Amino acid sequence: LLYSLRSHRLRVVVLATHDLEFPCGCMMVLILGMEGSANKLGVGVVRDGEVLSNPRVTYVTPPGQGFKPTETARHHQSHVVQVVKRALDEAKVTPEELDAIAYTKGPGMGGPLQVVAIVARVLAQLWNKPIIGVNHCVAHIEMGRQVTGAKSPIVLYVSGGNTQVIAFSGGKYRIFGETLDIALGNCLDRFARVINLSNDPSPGFNIEKAAREGVKFYELPYAVKGMDVSFAGILSYLKERAPKLLSSGEYTQADLCFSLQETVFAMVVEITERAMAHCDTKEVLIVGGVGCNLRLQEMMGRMAVERNATLYATDDRYCIDNGAMIAHAGWEMYRVGHTTPLAESTVTQRFRTDEVDARWRTD
C-alpha cells in the first residue's frame, strides 16, 4: 500500500492509495470525527484505522485577504450539517452504528472551534454517544504515523497555525523546538497576500507553484535561535522590500516566493536534524498543511539521506486539516477508555501538544 519515491537518492514514504486500511487487532470501533479549527471544515468516519469517508469544505477568501474568525465560523455553520450527512452517506453507516463522536478541542480559532464543538455535543446527545475532545496537533501526528507506518519518528509539524519539532517520550509528545512568533504557514499565507496571490485552493499552494519558476535568490534574514525559529521578522523584511523589488523588475514574484521557501524551509530542516541527532532517530515525519509542499519534502529528504534515515510524509488528503484525523485520534483515545465528560466538552484556542497524555502509546 505504500511506495517509496526515489529522486536524487531520496527515500520518501508517501500515501499511495485512496482506501487505506490499517491492521488492528482491536475490536471493531466506529468513530465520527469533526474538524473545524481554521478555514477547513471536515468530517470523517473511521473504523479501526480504515477511512470510510473524509469530506471537507474550505472557506476561501478573495486575493489579498485572510480569513477572520467570525466569517469562518459562519461558513462552518452553514455547511456543517451537510458535511456530516455526506460523511455518513459516503461511509454507508448510520448514527446508530457509531461508537463515539470526536471533535477538535483545540488549538485553533475560537469561533470555528465553537461551531464544531456545539454540533458535536448536540449529535452526541441526540444519538446517545460518548464524546471525545481531541488535540488537533496530536491528531495530525497520529494520522501521519498510521498512514505512513512510521513508528517513533521526530515530527515536524508545520501548518498555518503551528510550527513545532516534536518527539515522543515518557507518555507525551515533547516539543523540542517551535516558532517564537507566527507559524511557517502563516508566514507563507501572509506573503501571498502581499503579492496578491489567489487563496484558491490555498495561498501556500500558490506560493509553492510560483516558486518552481523562481531562478534568482534574494537573501533574507535567517532566524534560527537555538532549537526555535522566528518568521515574523522575515515576513516584515520582505513586506517592506517586495513592492520596490517587483516594480523595478529586479526580481519577479516567482523569485521572491522561491527565496522565501528556501529560507524558511532550511530553518525548519536545521532544527529537525538537530532533534534527530539528539534522539538518535532514523525516522522523520512531516505533518500539517505545509507538509504537502514537495520542496520541503525534498529538502528534508536530502537531510534524511545524509543521516541514513527515512522521511515519511502524506498527501493533501491527510496533511491538510481533515475530519478523518480527528476520528482516528478519537479511536486511539477510545480504545484505551478515554472519553470527555459532556460538561468538559469545551474548546480552547491554546491547547499545547505536550499537554496530552498519550496513553494509547506503549513504546
N, C-alpha and C positions, 0 to 999 in steps of 0.2 A: 504493500500500500504506500510505501514511501520510496522516493527516488533520490539519488544523490546528483546534484548539479555540479559538474566538474568544469570549471573555467579558470584558466591561469592556475591550475592545481588547487583550486578551492574546493572544499567539500562542504556544501551547504545542504542540510536536510530540510526539505520543504514539503508541504502538503501536496499530494498529487491526485487525490480522489475526492469526489463530491460527497458520497455517502460513506463516511468513515466510521468504522466500528472499532471499539477498543475492548480488548479482552478483560473480563472482570469475573471474579469468582463469587461476587456478592449476589444477594437476592435481587431480583428484578425490581428496580426502583424508577419511577417515572416522575420527573421534575419539570415544572414550567418555570422559566427564568425571565425576568423583566429587567431591561437595562435602559436608562434614560438620564445618565449623569451629565450629558452635554447635548450636542445637537443631533446625536443619533438616538433613535428610539427603536429598540429591538426586543423581540420576544422569541425565545427559543424553547423547544421541548427536547429533553434528553432522557434516554432510557439506558442506564448503566453505561454511559460513555458513547452510545450511538446517538448521533444528532438526527432527530426525526424531522425537525423543521427549524428554520432560523431566519424568518423575515425581518426586514429592517427598513426604516424610512429615515430620511435625513432632512433637516431644516437647512436650506441653502439660502443665503442672503446675496444681495447684489454685489458686484465687484466693488472693492474698496470698503466694504462694511463687514463688521464682525457680527456674531450672534449674541444677543442680550438675554439675560435670564428670563425676564418676563415674557418676551416674544417667543423664546424657545419653549417655555412652559405651555404657552397657548398652543403651539404646534403639537406638542405631545398630547395635550388634552383632546385635540381634535382628531388625532389618529390612533390613540391607544386602544380603543375598543375594536376597531377594525383590524389592527395588527394582532391582537390577542386571538380574535376569531380566525384570522388567516393562519396563525401558528398552529392552532388546534386542528384546523381543516387539513393543512399540509401534513401534519403528523398522523392524521387519521385516528385521533384519540378524542375521548370525551372528558369533561371535567371530572366525572366520577372515577375515571381511571387514574387520575393524578394522585401521587403520594404527598406532594408538598408544593408550595409556591415560594420561589426565591426571588428576591428583588435587590437592587443595588442600594445599600445603606449609605454609601459614600466611598471615597470623596467625590466631589463634583459641584455643580451649580445648584444652589438651594432650590429654586423654583422647579426646574425639571425633575430633580430628585423627589421632591414632594409629590408631584403628579404621579409618578410611578409607585411610590410608597402607598399613597392613598388607594390607588386602584388595586394594588397587591393585597392590602388589608381588606378591602371590600370583597374581593374574589375569595380570599381565604375564609371569610365568614359566610359568604353565600354558599360556597362549596364545602364548608366544614373541613378545611385542610390546614395543617400546620404551616407557619410562615417562617422563612429563613432570611435574615438580613446578611448580605454578602458584601465583603470588601471588594471594591472594583479592581484594585491593583492585584490582589491575590487571585481574583478570577482570571485576569489576563495570564498570570503565571501558570495556574493550574491547567488552563485550556492549552497553553503553549506546550507544557510538558506532556499532556495527553496526546495531542495531535502529532507531535514530532518524535515522541519516545525518549526525550531527554530525561535522564534520571535525577541528577542533582547538579544542575548547571549554575554557573554565575549568570545572573539575569540582568540584561539591560532593558529597563522599562522606559520607553520613550513615547510620549504622546503629547497632545495639546495641553494637557493639564499637569503632567508629571514627567520627571526625569530622575531616575534612580538606578543605582547599581546595587544588586541585591544578591545575598547568599543565604541559604537555609542553614540554621544552626540552633541547637537547643530548643527545638519545637517551634521556632518562629522564623519568619523571613527578615533577616537583618539587613539594614541599609548601610552599605559601605561608603557610598558617596551619592550626592544628589545636587540638584540645582540650588543655588543660593537665592535665586530670584524667579524668573519666569522659566517655563518649561521649553524644551527644544522645539516641540511642535508649535507652541505659541509664538516663538521667535520666527519660525518659518511663515506661519499664518499672517502675522502682522507685517512682515516684509512684503508678502504678496499683496497686501492692501496698499502699501506704499507705492508699488509699481502698477497697481490696478489690475492685477491678475484675477481671473474668474475664480469664484468659490465653488464652481461645479466641475467635477464631483467633489473636489476639495482643494483648498489653496496649496496645501503641501504637495499634492499630486502634480499640480500645475507648475510648481517650482521645480520638482524633480524632472518633469518633462522638458522645461525650458533649459535646465542645467545641462542636459545632454548636448545642447547645441553651443554651450559656452566654450570658448577657446582661450580667453585672456583672464588670468587670475589677478584679482585685486586684493592686496594684502589687508587683512582685518585683524583686530586685536584677538589674541589667543588667551582665553581666560580660564585656565585650569588652576585651581587653588587647593593643593593637596589632593584629596580624593573628591573634591567638589568642583562644580563648574558654574560659570555665570554667563548668561546670554543677554541680559538687558543692556549692558554697555555696548556689546557688538551691534545689537539692533539700533541703538541710538546713534552710534557711529555711522552706520550705513544709511539710516534715515536722513541724517544731516547732509551726507555727501552724494547720495544716489541721484537726486534731481539734476545736479550740475554735471555729474559724470555721464548721465544719459543724454542730456541736452547738448553737451559738447560733442557727442559722438565718439568719445574716447573709449567708452565701454557700452555694451549692449545689455538689455535685460537678462539675456541668457548668460552673459559673462558674470553679472552680479549674483545671479542665482547659483551658478557654478561655484563662485568664490565663497558664498555663504555656506553652501552644503559642505564643501571640502573642509572648511574651518571648523564648523560645529561638529561634524561627524568625527574628525580627527580627535577632537577633545574628548568625546564620549568613548571612543575606542581606546584612548590612552588610559582613562580611569578604569575601564573594564579589564584591560590587560593587567593593570596593577592588582586588581581584586583577584584575578585568576592566579597570578603569581603567589599572592598571599595565601590563597586557599589550596594551591597546587591542584587546580581543577583542569580537566581536559575537555570540558563542555561549556559552551556559552550559548545562551538562548536570548533572542531579541523578541520582545513583545510590545504591544501598544501600537497605535496607529502609524507612527513614524517607522515602525519596524517593517512596514511594507516596502520601504524605499530600497530599491535594488542597489543603489550606490552605497548606502550604509551597509547593506549585507555584504557587498563586495569588499569594502574596506575592513569590516570585521572579520570576514573570511580569510583575508590575507594575513591578518594578525594571528588568527587561529592556526593557519598552516605553519607559521613560524614557531608556534608553540606546540606543534604536533597535536592540535586539539580539533574539535569538530564544532562547527557553527550550526545551530538549529534555528529555523525561522518558519513562519506560516505565511499564507497568502492573505489577501484582504478580507476573506470570509471570516477569519478568526483573529486577525491582527487588529482590525478596526473594531470599535465597540459593538458588541452584539449580545443578543439575549441568550444564546447557547452557552456562552462562557459563564454567565451568571447561573444558568441552570446546572452546568457541570460543577461549579464550585459549591452550589447548594447541595448537589448529590454527594459530594465529598463530605460535607458537613453533616448531612442527614444520616449517612451510613455509620457515623460514629455517635449518633444520638444528639446532635446539636441542632436545636431549633430556637426560634426567637419568640419570647412571650409577646402576646399582642400589645400589651402596654409599653413594650420596649421597641416596637417595630417603627422606630422613628428614622430620621436621616441626619447625617452630619456632613458638612462640607469639608471638614478636616478629619479624616479617618486614616491614620498612617498605616502603612503596610506592616510595620513591626509591632502593631498593637494586637494583631490577630494571633490567637493560639491555634496553630495548625495541627490539631490533634489527629487528623487523618494520616499524617505522615509519620512513619515509624522509623525512618532512617536517621 
